[in-house]
Amino acid sequence: MTLLDHDPVRAITLAMDHIPQGVAVFDAGLRLVASNQRYNTLLALPADLVRAGSALFDIALFMAERGDLGAGDPAQLAIERIKVLTGAPTSVTQRQGKTGQALEFYSSRLPNGGLVISFSDVTARVRAEQQLEQINQTLEHRVEERTSALKQVNSELEVARAKADASNHDKTRFLAAASHDLLQPLNAARLYTSTLIERAKSTAFAELANSIEASLTAVEDIMSALLDISRIDSGALKPAPMPIRAQDLLKKTEVEFGPMARERSISLRIVATKANVLADRSLVGRIVQNLVSNAIKYTPVGGKVLVGLRKRGNRWRLDVVDTGIGFNRDQHRLVFAEFSRLERGARMAQGLGLGLSIVQRLVSALDLTLELDSREGHGSRFSLYLPAVRNVRPVSEAETPMGEPGFGTLSLKVLCVDNERAILEAMEGLLTHWGCDVRTALSLKQIDRERLLEGWYPDLVLMDYHLDQTSGLDAIEWLRHNLGGHLPAALVTADRSPAVRALAEDRGIAVITKPVKPAALRATISGLANQSSSKRGG
């Protein structure tokens, strides 16, 4: 039997010396029973306070007098420290050691009323926590700085966006206001040129007249495209879908592009349909117009273009199919890009490559689907899907004959009102050449002042929309009221907005957009003349 077997306290003390934490055991009277070397070293206690029987109060008082427990009365500090260690079954506290290290104390009451205190040097952990806290504070500061910077950037972006929106709206308002003035001289030039072309047939000036017509057409296409893009991008376009007869769209296509196709020896076939669709007449008409125009432009002489509808589920698929130059699948995206034209197409037709870009924007604005299928050298198929309408009476446009107008004498009395004298002169020249008896006026006041309608009742009236003192729609109503009965009329305008077209349709007034195309003008006049004849016959 060894010495340790006869002295268990000594054995416990030696065992505790191998524990990395400082440990001390006190009896029920809070007197030291045993402590290990780590306890004595960390607390730097004198020898008389580490002997068995030393009172916990004496140890605490010594440490308080040394300044370990902070500022204040040492005895009171000692009592408060003992209360913390013994006031609960267990406690965990931290305080700073004599040399500035961080000490963490664990105290636990024993069943017999004694007390066990253990503590360890947690300086490294505390410093790590402090560093982490500092990092967190730095990070939070950076987050606050970046959040503030982001808010500033967002605020600046919002201001910039507001300015851009205002600029877009200003641009739209400017273009809307300026479009009339921009297209007026072009409209007059087109009318003069149409008269020139007809009179120059079989003469040395025929080719020159046709060249002028082609140049004016190119200018018109570019201006119309730019106006359309401006309205789309600024959000000025407000789609107004309604039930319409698809045949109305097809008839317009036939009238507008029939002459162009015949001139290029291209077979343009329009398949008649009884389909009713839900669509914005003006905007969908613009899509079809651009698709058919492209098909004719990029189809070689002698080729074919087909326009028709097929039922696909609860939708109608409007197809524009051609036997043109076509393009490969990897070029599909390119054909819709602005100012982008395929090399072979650029050799076949002039332009800026805006037509299909406008188509794509309109399709997106109308939330429709456009499908493309094409192979280089074999032609293309553009397909627009339109919602089908059943059991609904479609709203149709004023009845106009959409077959190709003849070139004989019209023999009609036509009243033309426009606030531009050059347009009146050009219109009078063209209509007179067609065999019409034409009277012109700059305003309603001139009609009244010069008594232009005394003894002369017009078969129809062609009225500019933007007059100096009133709108063309109100002017037509005034004429109808004063002439009595029904007066067939067409509104001639550079304003292509759906609102104006809807107002005209509500009053039974046809719409001709500037610059005026002679074929469309003649077709409309023929239709209005038929209305006049039927009304008089009734």
C-alpha positions in Angstrom: 0.0 0.0 0.0 1.4 3.4 -1.0 1.4 6.8 0.7 -1.4 8.0 -1.5 -3.7 5.2 -0.3 -3.4 6.7 3.3 -4.0 10.4 2.1 -7.0 10.6 -0.3 -7.0 14.5 -0.2 -3.4 14.4 -1.4 -4.3 12.0 -4.1 -7.1 14.2 -5.3 -4.9 17.3 -5.3 -2.2 15.5 -7.4 -4.9 14.3 -9.8 -6.3 17.8 -10.1 -2.9 19.2 -11.0 -3.2 17.4 -14.4 -6.4 19.2 -15.3 -5.8 22.3 -17.6 -8.4 24.3 -15.7 -8.0 25.8 -12.3 -10.1 23.9 -9.7 -10.9 24.5 -6.1 -13.2 22.7 -3.7 -14.7 24.4 -0.6 -16.7 22.8 2.2 -20.1 23.8 3.5 -18.4 26.6 5.6 -16.8 27.9 2.4 -13.3 26.9 3.5 -10.8 25.5 1.0 -10.6 21.8 1.0 -8.2 21.4 -2.0 -7.0 23.3 -5.1 -4.8 22.5 -7.9 -1.6 24.2 -9.1 -3.4 25.8 -12.1 -5.8 27.5 -9.7 -3.0 28.9 -7.6 -1.0 30.1 -10.6 -3.8 31.8 -12.5 -5.1 33.6 -9.4 -1.5 34.3 -8.1 -2.6 33.7 -4.5 -0.1 33.8 -1.6 0.8 30.6 0.1 -1.3 31.2 3.2 -4.4 31.5 1.1 -3.9 28.2 -0.8 -3.6 26.0 2.3 -6.5 23.8 3.3 -8.9 25.7 5.6 -8.5 29.1 3.9 -11.8 31.0 3.9 -13.3 31.9 0.6 -14.1 35.4 2.0 -10.3 35.9 2.7 -9.4 34.8 -0.8 -12.1 37.2 -2.3 -11.0 40.0 0.0 -7.4 39.6 -1.1 -8.3 39.8 -4.7 -10.6 42.8 -4.2 -7.8 44.7 -2.3 -5.5 43.8 -5.2 -8.0 45.4 -7.7 -9.1 42.2 -9.4 -12.7 42.8 -8.7 -12.8 46.4 -9.8 -13.2 49.7 -8.0 -15.1 50.1 -4.7 -14.9 49.0 -1.1 -12.9 45.7 -1.0 -15.1 44.0 1.7 -18.3 44.9 -0.2 -16.8 43.7 -3.5 -15.7 40.4 -1.8 -19.2 39.8 -0.4 -20.8 40.6 -3.8 -18.4 38.2 -5.5 -19.3 35.4 -3.1 -23.0 36.0 -3.6 -22.5 35.6 -7.4 -20.6 32.3 -6.9 -23.0 30.8 -4.3 -26.4 32.5 -5.1 -27.4 29.8 -7.6 -26.9 26.1 -8.0 -24.6 26.8 -10.9 -23.2 30.1 -12.3 -20.9 31.1 -15.2 -19.1 34.5 -15.0 -16.1 36.2 -16.6 -13.7 38.7 -15.3 -10.3 40.0 -16.0 -7.2 38.4 -14.4 -4.3 40.2 -12.7 -2.2 40.2 -15.9 -5.1 41.3 -18.1 -6.1 37.8 -19.2 -9.8 36.9 -19.5 -10.9 34.2 -17.0 -14.2 32.3 -17.2 -15.5 30.9 -13.8 -17.9 28.0 -13.4 -19.3 27.5 -9.8 -21.5 24.6 -8.6 -23.0 23.9 -5.2 -22.4 20.4 -3.8 -25.1 18.3 -2.2 -23.5 18.8 1.3 -23.5 22.6 0.9 -19.9 22.8 -0.4 -18.8 24.6 -3.5 -16.7 23.7 -6.5 -15.1 26.5 -8.5 -13.3 25.9 -11.8 -12.1 28.4 -14.2 -10.0 28.6 -17.4 -8.1 31.2 -19.4 -10.3 32.1 -22.3 -8.3 35.1 -23.5 -7.8 33.6 -27.0 -11.5 32.9 -27.3 -12.5 36.3 -26.1 -10.1 38.0 -28.5 -11.4 35.9 -31.3 -14.9 36.9 -30.4 -13.9 40.5 -30.2 -12.2 40.3 -33.6 -15.3 38.6 -34.9 -17.5 41.3 -33.5 -15.2 43.9 -35.0 -15.4 42.1 -38.3 -19.2 42.0 -38.0 -19.3 45.7 -37.2 -17.0 46.4 -40.1 -19.1 44.2 -42.3 -22.3 45.9 -41.1 -20.7 49.2 -41.7 -19.8 48.2 -45.2 -23.3 46.8 -45.8 -24.7 50.1 -44.6 -22.3 52.0 -46.9 -23.1 49.8 -49.9 -26.9 49.9 -49.1 -26.7 53.6 -48.9 -24.7 53.7 -52.2 -27.2 51.3 -53.8 -30.1 53.5 -52.6 -28.3 56.5 -54.1 -27.7 54.7 -57.4 -31.4 53.5 -57.4 -32.5 57.0 -56.7 -30.3 58.3 -59.5 -31.6 55.5 -61.8 -35.2 56.4 -60.9 -34.5 60.0 -61.7 -32.8 59.0 -65.0 -35.7 56.7 -65.8 -38.2 59.4 -65.1 -36.3 61.7 -67.4 -36.1 59.0 -70.0 -39.8 58.4 -69.7 -40.5 62.1 -70.0 -38.2 62.3 -72.9 -40.0 59.4 -74.6 -43.4 61.0 -74.0 -42.1 64.3 -75.3 -40.7 62.5 -78.3 -44.0 60.7 -78.9 -46.0 63.9 -78.5 -43.6 65.7 -80.9 -43.8 63.0 -83.5 -47.6 62.8 -83.2 -47.8 66.5 -83.6 -45.1 66.6 -86.3 -46.2 63.6 -88.2 -49.0 65.6 -90.0 -46.5 68.3 -91.0 -43.9 65.7 -92.0 -46.2 63.7 -94.2 -48.2 66.5 -95.8 -45.5 67.5 -98.4 -44.8 63.9 -99.0 -48.5 63.2 -99.6 -48.7 66.1 -102.1 -45.6 64.8 -103.9 -47.1 61.3 -104.1 -50.3 62.7 -105.6 -48.4 64.8 -108.1 -46.2 61.9 -109.0 -49.2 59.6 -109.6 -50.7 62.1 -112.0 -47.3 62.4 -113.7 -46.9 58.6 -114.0 -50.3 58.3 -115.7 -49.7 61.2 -118.1 -46.2 60.1 -118.9 -47.1 56.6 -120.0 -45.5 55.7 -123.3 -43.4 58.8 -123.2 -39.7 59.5 -122.6 -40.5 60.7 -119.1 -42.2 57.4 -117.9 -39.0 55.9 -116.5 -38.2 59.2 -114.7 -41.6 59.4 -113.2 -41.4 55.8 -111.9 -38.0 56.5 -110.4 -39.4 59.5 -108.5 -42.3 57.3 -107.3 -39.9 54.6 -106.1 -37.9 57.2 -104.1 -41.0 58.7 -102.5 -42.1 55.2 -101.6 -38.8 54.6 -99.9 -39.0 57.8 -97.9 -42.6 57.0 -96.9 -41.6 53.5 -95.7 -38.8 54.9 -93.6 -40.9 57.7 -92.0 -43.8 55.3 -91.3 -41.4 52.8 -89.7 -39.8 55.4 -87.5 -43.2 56.7 -86.4 -44.3 53.2 -85.6 -41.2 52.3 -83.6 -41.4 55.6 -81.6 -45.1 54.8 -80.7 -44.3 51.2 -79.7 -41.2 52.0 -77.6 -42.8 54.9 -75.8 -45.9 52.8 -74.8 -48.2 55.1 -76.8 -49.7 52.1 -78.5 -52.7 50.9 -76.5 -54.1 47.7 -78.2 -57.9 47.6 -78.5 -58.8 44.1 -79.6 -62.3 43.5 -80.9 -64.1 40.9 -82.9 -63.4 41.5 -86.6 -63.8 39.7 -89.9 -60.4 38.4 -91.0 -61.6 38.9 -94.6 -61.5 42.6 -94.0 -57.7 42.4 -93.4 -57.2 40.2 -96.4 -59.2 42.6 -98.7 -57.0 45.5 -97.7 -54.0 43.4 -98.4 -55.2 42.6 -101.9 -56.0 46.2 -102.7 -52.7 47.6 -101.3 -50.3 45.0 -102.7 -52.0 43.7 -105.8 -50.5 46.5 -108.1 -47.1 46.0 -106.5 -47.2 42.2 -107.1 -48.4 42.6 -110.7 -45.6 45.1 -111.4 -43.1 42.5 -110.3 -44.9 39.7 -112.1 -45.5 37.9 -108.8 -48.7 35.9 -108.2 -50.4 37.3 -105.1 -53.1 34.9 -104.0 -55.5 35.9 -101.2 -57.5 33.0 -99.9 -61.0 34.1 -98.9 -62.2 33.2 -95.4 -65.2 33.5 -93.1 -63.1 33.5 -90.0 -63.9 35.9 -87.2 -60.9 36.8 -85.0 -60.2 38.9 -81.9 -57.7 41.5 -82.9 -56.8 45.1 -83.0 -57.7 45.9 -86.6 -55.1 48.7 -87.1 -52.1 47.0 -85.4 -52.7 43.5 -86.8 -53.3 45.1 -90.2 -49.9 46.7 -89.8 -48.3 43.4 -89.1 -49.9 41.7 -92.1 -49.0 44.7 -94.2 -45.3 44.4 -93.3 -45.2 40.7 -93.7 -46.8 40.8 -97.2 -44.6 43.7 -98.3 -41.5 41.8 -97.3 -42.7 38.7 -99.0 -43.2 40.5 -102.3 -39.9 42.4 -102.0 -37.8 39.3 -101.5 -39.6 37.0 -103.9 -37.9 36.9 -107.4 -39.8 37.9 -110.5 -42.4 35.2 -111.4 -42.6 33.9 -107.8 -45.7 33.4 -105.7 -47.1 34.8 -102.4 -50.0 33.2 -100.6 -52.0 34.8 -97.8 -54.7 32.8 -95.9 -55.9 31.4 -92.6 -56.0 27.9 -91.1 -57.9 26.8 -88.0 -55.5 25.6 -85.3 -57.4 24.6 -82.1 -59.1 27.7 -80.7 -56.9 30.0 -82.8 -56.7 31.0 -86.4 -53.2 30.9 -88.0 -52.8 33.7 -90.6 -50.1 32.5 -93.0 -48.0 34.7 -95.4 -46.1 32.2 -97.6 -43.7 33.0 -100.4 -41.4 31.3 -102.8 -38.7 33.9 -102.1 -35.0 33.8 -101.3 -35.6 32.4 -97.7 -32.9 32.0 -95.1 -31.3 29.4 -92.8 -32.4 28.6 -89.3 -29.3 30.3 -87.8 -30.4 33.6 -89.5 -33.9 33.6 -88.0 -33.0 35.9 -85.1 -31.0 38.2 -87.4 -34.0 39.0 -89.7 -35.9 40.6 -86.8 -33.0 42.8 -85.7 -33.2 46.5 -86.5 -31.1 47.8 -89.4 -30.1 44.2 -90.2 -30.6 42.8 -93.6 -29.3 39.6 -95.2 -26.8 40.2 -98.0 -28.9 38.7 -100.8 -32.0 40.6 -99.6 -30.1 43.9 -99.5 -29.3 43.3 -103.2 -33.0 42.7 -104.1 -34.7 45.6 -102.3 -33.9 48.9 -100.7 -34.6 49.8 -97.1 -33.3 49.9 -93.6 -34.5 46.5 -92.4 -37.1 47.9 -90.0 -40.1 46.0 -91.3 -39.7 42.8 -89.3 -38.4 44.6 -86.3 -41.7 46.5 -86.2 -43.6 43.2 -86.7 -41.8 41.7 -83.7 -42.5 44.7 -81.5 -46.2 44.8 -82.5 -46.5 41.1 -81.8 -45.0 41.5 -78.4 -47.2 44.6 -77.6 -50.3 42.6 -78.6 -49.2 39.4 -76.7 -49.6 37.3 -79.9 -47.5 34.5 -81.3 -45.5 34.7 -84.5 -44.1 31.6 -86.1 -41.4 31.4 -88.7 -40.4 28.6 -91.0 -37.9 29.3 -93.8 -35.2 27.6 -95.9 -32.7 29.3 -98.0 -33.6 29.2 -101.6 -37.1 27.7 -100.9 -39.1 30.5 -99.5 -40.6 31.4 -96.1 -43.7 31.1 -94.0 -44.6 33.7 -91.4 -47.6 32.7 -89.3 -49.5 34.9 -86.9 -51.8 33.2 -84.4 -55.1 35.1 -83.6 -57.8 34.1 -81.1 -60.9 32.7 -82.8 -64.3 34.3 -82.0 -67.6 32.4 -82.1 -71.2 33.6 -82.0 -70.2 37.3 -82.0 -71.1 39.7 -84.7 -67.8 41.3 -85.7 -67.3 45.0 -86.1 -66.4 45.5 -89.7 -65.0 48.5 -91.5 -67.1 50.6 -93.8 -67.9 48.6 -96.9 -65.4 49.3 -99.6 -64.8 47.3 -102.8 -61.4 45.7 -102.4 -61.0 44.4 -105.9 -58.4 46.2 -108.1 -59.9 49.4 -109.2 -60.4 49.9 -112.9 -58.7 52.6 -114.9 -61.7 53.9 -116.6 -63.5 57.3 -116.0 -65.0 57.6 -112.6 -67.4 60.5 -113.5 -67.9 61.5 -109.9 -68.4 64.9 -108.2 -65.8 65.0 -105.4 -65.3 67.7 -102.8 -61.8 67.8 -101.3 -61.0 69.8 -98.2 -57.5 70.2 -96.9 -55.6 73.0 -95.2 -52.6 72.5 -97.5 -53.0 74.1 -100.9 -50.3 71.9 -102.5 -52.2 68.8 -101.5 -55.5 70.2 -102.9 -53.8 71.0 -106.2 -52.2 67.6 -106.5 -55.5 65.8 -105.5 -57.5 67.9 -108.0 -55.0 67.0 -110.8 -55.2 63.2 -110.0 -59.0 63.1 -109.6 -59.5 65.2 -112.7 -57.3 62.8 -114.7 -59.6 60.0 -113.5 -62.6 61.9 -114.9 -63.9 63.4 -111.7 -65.6 66.9 -111.3 -63.5 68.2 -108.4 -64.1 71.2 -106.2 -61.5 72.1 -103.4 -61.5 74.2 -100.3 -59.1 75.0 -97.5 -61.8 75.2 -94.9 -65.5 75.1 -94.2 -65.5 78.9 -94.1 -64.2 79.0 -97.7 -67.0 76.6 -98.8 -69.6 78.8 -97.2 -68.0 82.1 -98.3 -67.6 81.1 -101.9 -70.8 79.1 -102.0 -69.1 76.2 -103.6 -72.0 73.8 -103.0 -74.7 76.0 -104.6 -76.3 73.9 -107.4 -73.5 71.3 -107.0 -74.1 68.3 -104.8 -71.0 66.1 -104.3 -71.1 62.3 -104.7 -68.5 62.1 -101.9 -66.1 64.2 -99.8 -62.4 63.6 -99.1 -61.7 65.4 -95.8 -58.4 66.1 -94.1 -58.4 65.3 -90.4 -56.3 68.2 -89.1 -58.0 71.4 -90.3 -57.1 74.8 -88.9 -60.3 75.4 -86.9 -61.9 72.1 -86.5 -61.4 68.3 -87.0 -62.3 66.6 -90.2 -64.8 64.4 -88.5 -66.8 67.4 -87.2 -66.5 69.1 -90.7 -68.0 66.0 -92.3 -70.9 66.1 -89.8 -71.4 69.8 -90.6 -71.5 69.0 -94.3 -74.0 66.2 -93.8 -76.2 68.4 -91.7 -76.2 71.3 -94.2 -76.5 69.2 -97.4 -79.1 66.9 -96.0 -79.3 63.1 -96.3 -76.3 60.8 -96.5 -73.0 62.1 -97.7 -70.3 59.4 -98.3 -67.0 60.5 -96.9 -63.5 59.5 -96.3 -61.1 60.9 -93.7 -57.6 61.5 -95.2 -55.1 61.7 -92.4 -51.5 61.2 -91.3 -52.8 60.2 -87.8 -52.6 56.4 -87.7 -53.8 56.0 -84.1 -56.5 53.4 -83.4 -58.5 56.1 -81.6 -59.0 58.2 -84.8 -59.9 55.2 -86.9 -62.4 54.0 -84.2 -64.1 57.5 -84.2 -64.3 57.5 -88.0 -65.8 54.0 -88.0 -68.4 54.9 -85.5 -69.6 57.7 -87.8 -69.5 55.5 -90.9 -66.5 57.3 -92.4 -63.8 55.5 -94.3 -60.1 56.2 -93.5 -57.3 56.8 -96.0 -53.8 57.3 -94.4 -51.3 59.7 -95.8 -49.2 59.5 -97.9 -52.1 58.5 -100.1 -51.6 55.5 -102.3 -53.4 56.0 -105.6 -54.7 52.4 -105.8 -56.2 52.5 -102.3 -57.6 56.0 -103.0 -59.3 54.8 -106.1 -60.7 51.7 -104.4 -62.1 53.8 -101.6 -63.6 56.4 -104.0 -65.3 53.5 -105.9 -66.7 52.1 -102.7 -68.0 55.5 -101.6 -69.6 56.0 -105.0 -71.4 52.7 -104.7 -72.7 53.8 -101.3 -73.9 57.0 -102.8 -75.7 55.2 -105.6 -77.4 52.7 -103.3 -78.6 55.5 -101.0 -80.0 57.5 -103.8 -81.5 54.4 -105.4 -83.2 53.5 -102.1 
